[in-house]
Amino acid sequence: MQTPKGMRDILPEDMIIREEVFQTIKETYREFGYVPLETPAMELMKTLTAKSGAEIAGQIFKVEEDLGLRFEFTVSLVRLAANTSFPKPFKRYQMGPVWRKEEPQKGRFREFWQADADVVGCASVRADAELLEMANTALNRLGFEKPKALLSNRKILNGVFKEMGIKKPEEAMRILDKLDKLEKAEVEFMLEAAFKGKGKKLLELLSTKGDNYEKLEAVEKYSPEGTKEVREIMEYYPDFELELTLARGLAYYTGPIYEFREKGLGSSIAGGGRYDTLMKLFGKDEPATGISLGIERIMMLLPKRGKKTTYTKVFIASFPDTYKYALQLARDFREKGIAAETDLMGRNLRKQLDYANAESIPYVAVAGKKEMEKKKLTLKNMKTGEEEMLTLPEAAKRVKA
């Protein structure tokens, strides 16, 4: 039997690494003052489609006529925050699976994990600068030394669209968002088809060359407010490249938008932006901004790590008449914070050692008759083959070293 299209099983050796990634991201978010929040996997369709945009709305998995699986966490957060009172700013993170009914391809699945962090109730772009710094910190800790941060601003894009007489800005954003998936010539063709005679000129303007300051000067007349926001972010977090063609697909973004990219993958490994008007749709007028780290894409590009198939640090090998002693040793190891397991299969010593070796368990503690009589164990280092009879405290110290 196969898994559903676009979904897959994740085996222990991969899940162990994923959980290390989750833990690193959680610890980073917490260091910046963000707290955990959990929202339902299902939401009302009217909540999910509040301002998702037509393309995303078509990717929602409907469970019933009025219910659907979440396609991201932001709308759920806004629905909750609009009906709950929190001290401001409210800084939360959420990690878990989301679902989109799109065609699976490299780095894209129908079920995938995101690690979101958002700030609700803060109109200052200080929050955006903090999110950029925090995401960069998390990616650095995961082994990405210099992830490329790109930044744009929807206000600048809307100002350019208005000046050029483009009356369907959401359509223009949707097409521009395909630049990381299609060749530039293809995107230009789509823009020309949608906005007769304006597509090429639009791309040329948004592809202005130069450093961040030169790019801002070229577009400042289209949106003084948008360029001011970018300059302020530069004061607090200057380590980004202004990429004016960056649009991001979701319709609810209102100001600064950003992505992190890494060599080896055309699309982003993290992205987000400001959505100051989204909460109005739920009856409360508060600004908000957020970023999301894409776990699946991070896992694809994660720097090489050693293979791990277990958390166990020591396997207690035993014999039929010493298994109870082995159980007690395992309990004693666990009390000292060391993951330990015993032989549940009743195998001979050779097969127990084979199992420990196959699972890459670093130590085996042999609990035989002589060890039981002396209230000790024989600790075997599975990498070096060295053996030594020790007390449990001595063995625990050796395993932890």
C-alpha positions in Angstrom: 0.0 0.0 0.0 1.2 3.5 -0.8 0.9 6.8 1.0 -1.4 9.4 -0.4 0.0 11.5 -3.2 2.4 14.2 -1.9 2.7 12.6 1.6 5.3 10.3 3.0 6.5 8.2 5.9 9.5 9.6 7.8 11.7 6.9 9.2 13.5 7.1 12.6 16.9 8.0 11.3 15.3 11.0 9.6 12.9 11.8 12.4 15.8 12.0 14.9 17.5 14.7 12.8 14.1 16.5 12.3 13.5 16.6 16.0 17.0 18.1 16.5 16.1 20.7 13.9 12.8 21.4 15.7 14.6 21.7 19.0 17.2 24.2 17.6 14.5 26.4 16.2 12.4 26.3 19.4 15.3 27.2 21.5 16.1 30.1 19.2 12.6 31.4 19.2 12.4 31.2 23.0 15.6 33.1 23.4 14.0 36.0 21.6 11.0 35.9 23.9 8.5 34.0 21.8 6.0 31.6 23.5 4.3 28.5 22.1 0.8 28.4 20.8 -1.3 25.6 19.3 -4.3 26.0 17.0 -6.5 23.4 15.3 -5.5 21.5 12.2 -9.0 22.3 10.8 -10.6 25.7 10.4 -13.8 27.0 8.9 -13.5 27.5 5.2 -14.6 31.2 5.6 -11.6 31.6 8.0 -9.1 29.9 5.7 -10.2 31.9 2.6 -10.5 35.3 4.4 -7.7 36.7 2.3 -5.6 33.8 1.0 -5.8 34.7 -2.6 -7.4 32.7 -5.4 -4.4 30.4 -6.0 -4.0 29.3 -2.4 -7.8 29.0 -1.9 -7.8 26.4 -4.6 -5.2 24.4 -2.8 -7.1 23.9 0.5 -8.1 20.4 1.4 -11.8 20.4 2.2 -12.8 18.1 4.9 -16.5 19.0 4.8 -18.3 21.8 2.8 -17.5 24.3 5.5 -14.3 22.8 7.0 -10.8 22.6 5.6 -7.2 21.7 6.7 -5.0 24.6 7.5 -2.6 25.6 4.7 -0.5 27.7 7.1 -0.7 29.1 10.6 -1.1 32.8 10.1 -4.9 32.9 9.6 -5.5 30.7 12.6 -3.3 33.0 14.7 -5.2 36.1 13.5 -8.6 34.4 14.2 -7.5 33.6 17.7 -5.8 37.0 18.4 -8.9 38.9 17.2 -10.9 37.1 19.9 -8.4 37.0 22.8 -6.7 39.7 24.8 -2.9 39.4 25.1 -0.3 41.9 26.5 1.3 43.6 23.5 3.3 42.8 21.6 2.2 39.2 21.6 5.1 37.1 20.3 4.2 33.5 19.5 5.7 30.5 17.7 4.0 27.4 16.3 5.4 24.3 14.6 3.5 21.5 12.9 2.1 20.1 9.7 0.1 22.1 7.2 -1.5 20.9 4.0 -1.8 22.2 0.4 -3.4 20.4 -2.5 -0.7 21.3 -5.1 1.4 19.2 -7.5 4.3 17.5 -5.6 7.8 18.3 -6.8 11.3 18.6 -5.4 11.1 20.3 -2.0 7.3 20.5 -2.2 4.8 18.1 -0.6 1.1 18.1 0.1 1.8 17.6 3.8 4.7 19.6 5.1 6.0 21.2 8.4 6.5 24.9 9.1 8.0 26.6 12.1 6.3 30.0 12.4 7.0 33.0 14.6 4.7 36.1 14.6 4.4 39.4 16.4 0.9 40.8 17.0 0.2 44.3 18.1 3.4 46.0 17.0 3.3 48.5 14.1 7.0 49.3 14.2 9.3 47.5 11.7 11.6 46.8 14.7 9.5 43.6 14.8 10.4 42.8 11.2 14.1 43.4 11.8 13.9 41.1 14.9 12.2 38.3 12.9 14.9 38.6 10.2 17.7 38.4 12.8 16.0 35.5 14.7 15.5 33.5 11.5 19.1 34.1 10.5 20.2 33.0 13.9 18.2 29.7 13.7 19.5 28.9 10.2 23.1 29.6 11.3 22.7 27.2 14.3 21.3 24.6 11.9 24.6 24.8 9.8 23.6 27.4 7.2 26.5 29.8 7.5 25.4 32.5 5.1 21.7 32.1 4.1 20.8 34.9 1.6 18.1 37.2 3.0 16.0 39.0 0.4 13.6 41.9 1.3 11.0 43.9 -0.6 7.9 45.9 0.4 4.4 45.5 -0.9 3.9 49.3 -0.6 6.6 49.9 -3.1 5.2 47.3 -5.4 1.7 48.7 -5.2 3.1 52.2 -5.8 4.9 50.9 -9.0 1.7 49.1 -10.2 -0.3 52.3 -9.7 2.2 54.4 -11.6 2.2 52.0 -14.5 -1.6 51.7 -14.5 -1.7 48.0 -13.5 -5.2 47.7 -12.1 -5.0 44.1 -10.8 -2.1 44.2 -8.3 -2.9 40.8 -6.8 -2.6 39.2 -10.3 0.8 41.0 -10.8 2.0 39.7 -7.4 0.9 36.2 -8.2 2.9 36.2 -11.5 5.9 37.8 -9.9 5.9 35.1 -7.2 6.7 32.6 -9.9 10.2 34.0 -10.5 11.8 31.4 -8.2 10.0 28.6 -10.1 10.1 29.7 -13.8 12.6 31.4 -16.1 12.5 35.2 -16.2 11.4 35.1 -19.8 8.4 32.9 -19.0 7.3 35.3 -16.2 7.8 38.3 -18.5 5.6 36.6 -21.1 2.9 36.0 -18.4 3.0 39.6 -17.3 2.8 40.8 -20.9 -0.2 38.5 -21.5 -2.0 39.9 -18.3 -1.0 43.5 -18.7 -0.6 44.3 -22.4 2.7 46.1 -23.1 3.6 46.6 -19.5 5.2 43.3 -18.4 8.7 43.9 -19.8 8.8 47.5 -18.5 7.6 46.3 -15.0 10.3 43.7 -14.7 13.0 46.1 -15.9 12.0 48.7 -13.3 11.8 46.1 -10.5 15.2 44.6 -11.6 17.1 47.9 -11.0 20.8 47.2 -10.3 23.0 48.6 -7.6 23.2 48.4 -3.8 20.3 48.7 -1.5 20.5 52.4 -1.3 20.6 52.9 -5.1 17.6 50.6 -5.5 15.7 52.5 -2.9 16.5 55.8 -4.6 15.2 54.4 -7.9 11.7 53.6 -6.5 11.3 56.1 -3.7 9.0 58.3 -5.7 6.5 55.4 -6.0 6.2 54.9 -2.3 8.0 57.2 0.2 6.4 55.3 3.1 7.6 51.9 1.8 11.1 53.0 1.2 11.2 54.6 4.7 10.3 51.3 6.2 13.0 49.5 4.4 15.6 52.1 5.5 14.5 51.7 9.1 14.9 47.9 8.9 18.4 48.5 7.5 19.3 50.4 10.7 18.4 47.4 12.9 19.2 44.5 10.6 21.3 45.5 7.5 22.3 42.0 6.4 19.9 41.6 3.5 19.6 42.3 -0.2 16.8 44.5 -1.5 15.0 42.4 -4.2 12.2 44.4 -5.6 10.8 41.5 -7.7 10.1 39.6 -4.5 6.3 39.5 -4.2 5.3 36.4 -2.2 2.1 34.8 -3.2 -0.3 35.3 -0.3 -2.7 38.2 -0.7 -2.7 39.5 2.9 0.8 41.0 3.0 0.8 44.8 3.3 4.4 46.0 3.9 7.8 44.5 4.3 8.1 41.0 2.9 11.2 38.7 3.1 12.7 35.4 2.2 15.8 33.4 3.0 17.4 31.3 0.2 20.3 28.9 0.1 22.4 27.6 -2.7 21.1 24.4 -4.2 17.4 25.3 -4.0 15.8 27.9 -6.2 12.9 28.6 -3.8 13.0 29.9 -0.3 13.8 28.1 3.0 12.1 30.7 5.0 9.8 33.6 4.3 7.2 36.0 5.6 6.1 39.6 6.0 3.8 42.2 7.5 0.0 41.8 7.3 -1.3 44.8 9.1 -4.9 44.7 7.8 -5.7 40.9 8.1 -7.1 41.1 11.6 -9.7 43.7 10.5 -11.4 40.8 8.7 -12.0 39.2 12.1 -13.3 42.4 13.8 -10.1 43.7 15.4 -7.7 46.3 14.0 -4.2 45.4 15.0 -0.9 45.2 13.1 1.0 42.0 12.8 4.0 40.5 11.1 5.6 37.0 10.9 8.1 34.6 9.4 8.0 30.9 8.7 10.9 28.4 8.3 10.1 25.6 5.8 11.2 22.4 7.5 11.1 20.2 4.4 13.4 22.5 2.4 15.7 22.9 5.3 16.0 19.2 5.6 16.9 18.8 1.9 19.8 21.2 2.3 20.8 20.5 5.9 24.6 20.2 6.2 25.6 16.5 6.5 25.1 15.0 9.9 26.1 11.6 11.3 23.5 8.9 10.9 21.5 8.2 14.1 18.8 5.5 14.4 18.3 5.7 18.2 18.5 7.9 21.2 19.8 5.0 23.4 23.2 5.6 24.9 23.7 2.3 26.6 22.2 -1.2 25.9 22.0 -3.5 28.9 22.9 -7.0 27.6 21.7 -9.8 29.9 21.0 -13.5 30.3 17.8 -15.4 31.3 18.7 -15.4 35.0 20.1 -11.8 35.1 17.4 -9.9 33.3 15.8 -8.5 36.5 19.3 -7.1 37.4 19.5 -5.6 33.9 16.2 -3.9 34.4 17.4 -2.3 37.6 20.6 -1.1 35.9 18.5 0.4 33.1 16.4 2.2 35.7 19.5 3.5 37.4 21.0 4.8 34.2 17.7 6.6 33.3 17.6 8.2 36.7 20.9 9.8 35.8 19.5 11.1 32.5 21.0 8.4 30.3 18.8 6.7 27.7 19.0 3.0 28.3 17.2 -0.1 27.1 17.2 -3.8 27.8 16.8 -6.9 25.6 13.1 -7.6 25.2 13.6 -10.6 22.8 15.5 -13.0 25.1 18.4 -13.3 22.6 21.9 -14.7 23.2 24.7 -12.3 24.0 26.1 -12.3 20.4 22.7 -11.3 18.9 22.3 -8.6 21.6 25.6 -7.1 20.6 24.7 -7.3 16.9 21.5 -5.4 17.7 23.4 -2.7 19.6 25.9 -2.4 16.7 23.1 -2.2 14.1 21.4 0.6 16.0 24.7 2.5 16.5 24.3 2.4 20.3 27.7 3.6 21.6 27.9 1.5 24.8 26.8 -2.0 25.9 26.6 -2.8 29.6 26.9 -6.6 30.1 24.9 -7.8 33.2 26.1 -11.3 33.8 26.2 -13.5 36.9 29.6 -12.2 38.1 28.5 -8.6 37.5 25.3 -9.2 39.4 27.2 -10.7 42.4 29.6 -7.8 42.5 26.8 -5.2 41.9 28.7 -4.0 38.9 28.6 -4.2 35.1 31.0 -4.7 32.2 30.9 -1.6 30.0 31.9 -2.1 26.4 32.7 0.8 24.1 31.2 -0.3 20.8 33.5 1.9 18.8 36.9 1.0 20.3 36.0 -2.5 21.7 37.4 -1.6 25.1 35.7 -3.3 28.1 35.9 -2.5 31.8 34.1 -3.7 34.9 32.6 -0.7 36.7 30.1 0.4 39.2 27.0 2.1 37.8 28.1 5.6 38.9 31.5 5.0 37.2 29.8 3.7 34.1 27.4 6.6 33.9 30.3 9.1 34.2 32.1 7.3 31.3 29.0 7.3 29.1 28.4 11.0 29.7 32.0 11.9 29.0 
